Amino acid sequence: MSFLSPLMLWGSLAAGIPIALHFFFRSRYRTVPWAAMKFLLESIEQTSRRLRFQELLLLVVRCLLLIVLALAFARPISSASRGSGRGDAVDAVFLFDVSYSMTARDGAGTRFDRAQAAALKVLEELPPHSTVQIVTCADRAAVLGPQTPGNLDQAAAIIKNLRLTSLATDLAPGVVEAASILQRGQAANKELYLFSDLQRSGWQRQSGLLVQTFNEIKEKAAVTLVRCGAGPVKNLSVVGIVPQERAAAPEQRLGFAVLVRNTGTIPVDDAVVSLTVDGDDKTTETTALSSVAPGETRVAALTAKLGKAGLAVLTARLRGDELDGDNRFDQVLKVHDHIDILVVDGGMENRASLVDALHSDLARQRVQPSVVTPRLAAPALLDKKDIVILANVALAADPRRLAEVPPAD
């Protein structure tokens, strides 16, 4: 035996009230000298015994009444016969909103945690021989079963294993699918339960179809909306990492601008942004952002020391909002041991000045230029080149000029 509202059992303590009243207001006698009293003693004793019995019986009835009320409010259910007190069987459809907003944290758990807990509780209360179908929707609908609609244990397992998506909210496809399932149901009683945080966008994307379908459903089934979250969601997202230097060199500390945007509808205060190189927590640097207004993009200035030459992964994270899915941004950055430049030189007069300019920066930028004529340019030369410079190169032959043209490939 279990209870849907076990806290109501505390009401059984009210049974102590009649007991207190019984002792507080019980009859009190005052001795009054009277010569004829001895003739009434026997009658008084009989009457007192009857009154005590009646008062005791009344006390017991009052206590039992309060205890029964407490048990009724606690709503007891039996594990042997699930939902045996709700009457006839029903065909039920559980429609779950699995859109991205359901990952928002409300207290200790997420909104979707609340949806799962509420659905399992409703499942426990269904009358015997009821059927259930589980449908999920974000911007599309999916029927998950169970294969045997009357297998409520299988339905419970499906609910526990539901997974969220990163899709936007659109309730219309799910409601249309639920209406189709209810139409095929055989039971006289039909019920639709929608578990969602009821985001406005979910109702507005196909509002006409949604209203029409709900009007059709309510003529044949009871509709219950279970709201699993209240109020707008605080949401920041990392939208980019911009290096402040054109070329990254090994063992060099560079500055980066981490772009953070408020994609929600309310300001977010005291967000913390961090930047890590190659997943090494020892390289992490953090900074705080003050209030970020809705729609605003802020820059978090951070630095990172890069390792050896090759590809480095920069990871920007933030915390301080209620949606975690877009709080991480990874970007691959090439760390240059040197910069390979291919110059395709078509014979310009100041050829020497161009090459000299490149060589003048050789010590600081680790520039390694190589020069070829257009006739010798080939796709194979592009391998491992960082920059290609075409200097005075004709891309098509001109009979009026004796100029080399690079190969077509």
N, C-alpha and C positions, 0 to 999 in steps of 0.2 A: 504494500500500500504506500503510495506517495501522494504529495499534495502539490497542486499548481501554485498555490499561494501560501507557503508554509508560515510566513510571518503572521498570518491571521490567527494562527494557533495561540499566539500570545493573548488573544481575546478570551481564551478559556480561564485566564486568571480572574476574569470578572466574576467567576463563580464564588469568589471569596466575599463579594459584596453582600449577598443574602445572609451569609454566615455571620458577618459583622453586624448586620442589622438585627439578626435574630437575637444575638446576645445583648445588643445595646438596648433594644426595645422590648425585651421580654418582660412579662408581668412581674411587678414588684408588690409585695404585700406588707401592710403595716398592722402590727398587732394592736388590736383594740379590745380592752377588757369587756367581757359581756357574759353574764351568768348563764344565758341560754346557749352559748356557743358549743358546749359539749354535746348538745343534741344534734348539731349540724356537722360535726367533724367527719363522720363517716360519709355523708353526702358530698362534702367539700373534697375529700380525698378522691372519690370516684370521679368527680368533675375535673379535678386537676390532672388526673392521669389521662383522661380523654383529651383535654386541651393540650397537654404536652405532646401527645401522639399526633394531634392534628397540626400543631406547629412544626413538629419534626418532619412530617410528611410534606407540608408546604415548603419547608426549607429545601428538602431534597428535590422537589419538582422545580423550584426556582433555579437551583444550581445546574440541574440537568438541562434546563432550557437554555441557559447561557452557554454551556459547553456545546450543545448541539448547534447553536448559532455560530460559534467559533469554527466548528468543523465544517459547517456549510460554506462559510466565507473562505475557508482554506481550500475548497474544491478538491476533495480526494478523488484519486483515480486508481484503478487497479491495473497492475502489470499483466494480469492474466487475461483481462478483457479490455483491450484498449478502447477508450472512448465510449464505453458501454452506455453512457448516460445522455448521448446527444441525439438519439433517435435513429431515423432511417439513414441508410447508406447514401453517400453523395459521390458524384464524379467531380473531382477537384483538379484544377490546373494551377500549378505554382509557377508564376512568371518572375524570373530573376533579372534585374538590371545588372549586367556585368561590365558596364562601361567604366572608363578610367576614373570618374569622380567617386566611385564606390571604394576606391583605395584610401580615401581621406580618413585621417585618424580623428575619432571622436572619443576622447578619454583614453582608456587603456587599450581598446581595440579599434578596428576600422569599421566603417559603415557596413561593409560586406560581412564582417563577423556578426554584426547585429542581425543582418538579414538571414544568415544561416541559422542563428539561434532561434529567431522568431519562427522560421519555417519548420524547424524540428519540433517546436512546441505545438504548432498548429497540427502537424502530422500526428502527434501523440493524441490529440483530442478528436481526431476523426472517428466517426462511428464504425462499427464492424462492417466488413464487406465493402468498404469504400474503395475507390480507385483514385490514383494520382498520376499526373503526367508533369514532368519537369521541363520547362522551356526557358532558355536564356535569350537575352537580346541586348544588343548595343546599337549598332546601326544595321544589324541583321539578326534573324531569329534562328535558333537551333533547338530541335526537340531531342532531349537526352534520354527519355524513357521514364520509368523502367519498361522493359520489354513486356512484362506481365503487369498491367496497370494496378492490379490488386495487391501486388507485393510491396507493402509499405516499408518493409525492412530494406529492400533494394532501393526504394526511393530515398530513404534516409542516407544510405551510402552515397548515392549520387549527389545529394545536397552537401554532404561533408567534403566531397572531392571537387566541388565546383572551383573553377579558376577564373580570375578576372582578365580583361583584355585592356588594351590601350586605345580602344576605339571611343568615338563620341557617343552621346546618348541620343537614341531615337526609339521611342517606345512603340511606335506604330507597327513595325513588322512583328514584334512579339505579341501584341494584342490581337492582330489579325490571325496569327497562328493559334493562339489560345481560343479564339472564337471558333475556329475550324474544329479543334479537338472537342470543345464542349458540344458542338453540333452533332458529333458522332457518338456522344455518350448515351448510355442506355438508362441511367438512373433518373428518377423523377426530380431529385435535388441536384443542382449543379452549383459549383462555387469557383470563383476566380480570385486568386490572391496575387497581388502585385507587390513584390519586395523591391523597393527603390528609395533613393534619396530624393526622388521627384524633382530633379533639376528642370529648370524652365525650358532649356533647349530640347529636352526629351519630349515635351508636349508641343512645341512650336514647329518642329521641322516638318511634320505632316499632320498638322492640327485637324484639317478637315477629315482625313481618313480616320484619325484617332477618335474623334467625336462620333462619327457615324458608326464605327465598330463598337464603341462602348454602348451606344444606344441600342444596338442590336443585341448585345450580350445581356444587358440589364433586364430585358424582357423575359429571359429564360434562366438567368443565373444570378446569384448574389455576388457582388463585386466588393472585395475588401482591399483597400490600399494600405499597405504597411510601410510607413515612412521610417527609414533607417538612418536618417541624418537630418539635422536642422541647421538652417542658416547657411550663408555663403562660405566658400572654402578659401582659405589663405593659400595662394599658390604662386611660387616663384619658379623660374626655370632658367637653366644655364643655356644660352643660345650661341655662344661662340668663345673662342680663345684667339686673340690677335697678338702675334709677336711684335715687340717694339724694335727689333733689329731685322735687317733684311736677310742676313745669313747667320746661322748658328754654328759656333765653333766648339770643339770638344773642351770640356772642363771650364766652360764659360758660363757666368751667371747672366741671364737675360731677363729683361722685363716683359711682362705679359699683361694684356688687358682682358680680364674675364668679364664677358657681357652677361648681365643678369636682368631678366625681364619679369615684371609682374603681370602674369596672364590671368589673374583673378579679378574680382570686383571690389576688393577691400585692401587697404594698405597693409603692408607687412613690415613689422618693426624687428630690429635686432637680428637680422639674418647674418650668418657666418659663411664665408666663402673660403675654400681651400684649394691649393694647387699642388699636385704630386707628380713626380717624374718616375715613369716605369714602375708604378705601384709600390715604391719604396717609401714607407711612412716617415723615414728619417729625413726625406727631402721635402716634406710637407710644410707649406707656409700658409698661414691663414690671415684673414682680415675681416672686419665687421662692416656691415652696411647699415646705415640708419634707415629710416622709414622709406619704403619704396612704394610709390603711388600706383594705383591701377593703370596699366598700359605703359608705365614708365620703364625705360631701359637704363640701368646704371652700370658703371664700370668699376670693377674691383681691381685695383692695381696690385699685382703680385710679381714676385721674381722666382726663378727656378734655376738651379745649377745643372747643366746638362752633362752627360757622361761622355763615353767614347763615341767616335764617329759611327754613323749608321742611323737607324731609325729609332726615335725616342717617342714614347707615348706620354702625352700630357693629359692628366685627369683633373678636371675641375669639379668640385662638389660643393653643395650648399646645404645648410640646414636652417630650420626656423619657420618652415611652412608646414602644411598639412598633407601635401601630396608628394610622395617620394619618387614617382616614376620619372620625372624630368629634372631631377636634382643632380644628375651626373652628365658630364660631357667629356668625351675622349677625343683627342686630336693627335694625329701622327705628325711628327716634325722630323725632318732630315737634318742630322748634325753633320756638317761638312768638315772633313779633315782638310780638304782643299776644294776649290771651285774650278771645275773643268769647263773651259770655254772653247767653242769651235768657231773660228772666224772664217767665213767663206768670202774671200777677197776678190772682187771683180776688177781690180786694177785701178783703184782710186789713187789720185796723186798724193794724198796725205797718208798713204799706207803706213809709213814709218811712225807718224805721230799717233795713230790709233794703237799700234802694238806697243809703242813706248808708254802710252798712257796705261795700258793694261799691266805692263811689267812694273810700272812705278808703284802700283798697289800690291805687288806680289808679296812683300814681307808682311803687310798688315792683314790682307784678306786671303792669303794663300791661293792666289790666282794662278792657274796653269793654262795659258792660252795655247792653242795650236791653230795654224793658218793653212788653208788649202785654197786652190783656185776653183772656180765653179766647175770646170771640166772634171776635176778629181773628186768633187763632192759625191758622197754615196751614203745610202741609208746606214751602212755598217758603222760609219763614223759617228752616228748619233748615240751609239751605245755609251752609257755612263756619262754623257755630257749634261751639264746643268744649264748652260746657256748657249744658244746659237745666234751668232751675229751675221746677217747678210749685209755686206758693204758693197754698194754699187754693183749689184748682181742683176743682170738681165734675165728675166724669167721666160722670155721668148726670143727667138732669133730675129735679128734685124739686118737685112742685107746692106743697109746703109752704114752699119757700124760693125767693126770687127770686134765683137765682144763674145766672150765665152758664155755658154748657156749650160746650167747644171743638167745632169741627166733627168729624164722624166720621172724615174722612180725616186 
